[in-house]
Amino acid sequence: MWKGFDTLFAPYAKKNATYAVEGTVVEAGEVFVGRVFWKNALLASEERMWMHQMTVLLVLENEDWRVRLIHVTPVRTT
């Protein structure tokens, strides 16, 4: 996933967005869960949030990785 990350998430991360891979939560055989920290990216509502975290669930099907779930949580700083 990380090799093609820019291509996979190009529609999500419009210009001026940056990301950092926070880590792998699960990497076991046919299942992969990872976390990505985003800065300056647009949410689906087109509301600009300065920071948020994305959790991605991938499942191996017929020798290809498929995205099964993406969860985005805004990170609010006080």
Buried (B, 14 or more C-beta within 10 A) or exposed (E): BEEEBEEBBEEBBEEEBEBEEEEEEEEEEEEBBBBBBBBBBBEEEEEEBEBBBBBBBBEEEEEEBEEEEEEBEEEEEE
